Amino acid sequence: MSTSLHHRAVEHLGARIVGGALPTGHVMLAEQLEDELKVSRSVVREAVRVLQSLGLVETIKRVGIRVLPAHRWNPFDPLVIRWRLAGEGRGAQLRSLAELRSAVEPAAAELAAQNAPEKLRRELVDISLAMRDAGHAGDMAGFLELDIRFHALVLSGSGNEMFANLIGQVTETLTGRTVHGLMPTHPEEAALQWHMDVARAIADGDGEKAREAASNIMRETIADLSPSWEDQPRVFIPVDRG
């Protein structure tokens, strides 16, 4: 099976479902997807299997492949996040991610100050300095790469495997902000300083300062992005009483 054909099928269908072109309840047939995507039945089958794992569709015998409502999707999957950021729900997705990060990253920074290996602490300091240089130079591609690595190290350095498993979500958030033009061409000087403050506090084992600096980063992030979600409704997931 061609990996590129499989990837194209997943991206095509996933983006259309999350973007609303294929609404909740819409039913697709495998043979129709073969014709539409110009791929084999095995490619369609594997693509549908991926979409099922994300909660986007279900297969029903003698009916077809049915699109599921948004509350059934896996909101933590990086693919779902990427598709939501590319669509009309971008603001709501950014809000959810920013609020998640605000709850997790300050706690992760405090834990990293207490638990991170020495090598990770040194790397964080080096990266924070490189971020400052890239930000001053307006090297946004380089800055993005460093920013992703910085936040991944903070989450990993916490020693909490559940925090560390949010690295993919944070990566999609930071990438999406850059791809969709939501990052300034030169990062704010305060933000650069706060990243250095987080790194230095973790290196020094000062959990309180690490948490405070990480909270400052997230408060600024929310202030910068909040205009994008002013008119976006919140999502209230049904609670199963069973």
Phi, psi and omega in degrees: 000138179284122178299322181294321178294319178298314179299317181297319180295316179297313181297317182298310183287317181299315181296323180290323178292308182294326179283350176095356178295329173248096189284168177306132179092346179298136182248132178243149175252144183302318181294327177293319178293325175302313181292317183294316185268351181057049179227171181279167178298324180295323177294316178299316182299315181291322178296317179296323178298319177296315181295326175296318181296336178271354181081015184276329183220165170223150178258134182235125181302137178062011175240300180141206183255113187254136178283132182266157179293159186301330182289351176268347182290157175274102186289348181268350183286131181302328178294314179298318178299314181299317180292322178293322178294335181274353185247195183289342179271019184304314183299315180296322178294318178298321179297312181299317180292318180296319179291323176297312180297323180296328179282326189264313191294320175299320178294320179296320180296319179296317179294323179297322178298331181272330194236342190296143174297154184300320180299319179294320179300316180294319180296322179300317179297315180299318181292320180298323178290321178293325176297318178301314181294318179294321178295317179295326182278351183072021178275084187288328177295315178294321180297317180299314180300317179291321181297317178299314180297320181301307184290328175296319179293322178297314180296315179294320182293345178296336184078009178253113185294336178286321174298315182299331180283002173267004182301318180298320180292318179294321177301314179295325178297308182295320178295316181298320178300320180287312182300321184264017173070032182254013175246141176292153180294334173229117180303149178301141181300324180296321180295319177298319180294320180296323176297318177294324179295318177301311183299315182293320180295320177295317179300324182274355181075024181261093184296321182296315179291325178296316179297315182297316181293320178294323177296322177299318179301314184288326177296319178293320179301314180295319179298320181291322188266343187305328176299336183286344182238014183305319184257011182270127179290153174279159181254125178247107184284130177301138179263124181289120179275350183280000000 
